[in-house]
């Protein structure tokens, strides 16, 4: 028996859009067929898989979890330069943002 695919109606409903608008928020769901809406997440997960997951054999889920957290916190955010951030690390960009907020 074929299962019906899960629909995203609850995420794109008029009611949700109105609630988000009333809170001053913008939904992260784009139009159908717009492939770059999810580009940042796809880029991150591609890097994670290519730089860690596909190169490592994890004996347990706990080992995989620890290695992935370490990759994100110690390498991806603090050492890995990102072209989209002007060849800075996310930690550097965040620190600059925090400084600007403190000065304002």
Secondary structure as UniProt FT lines:
FT   HELIX           9..12
FT   HELIX           14..22
FT   TURN            23..24
FT   TURN            32..33
FT   HELIX           35..38
FT   HELIX           39..51
FT   HELIX           53..55
FT   HELIX           61..70
FT   HELIX           71..76
FT   TURN            77..79
FT   HELIX           83..85
FT   HELIX           90..103
//
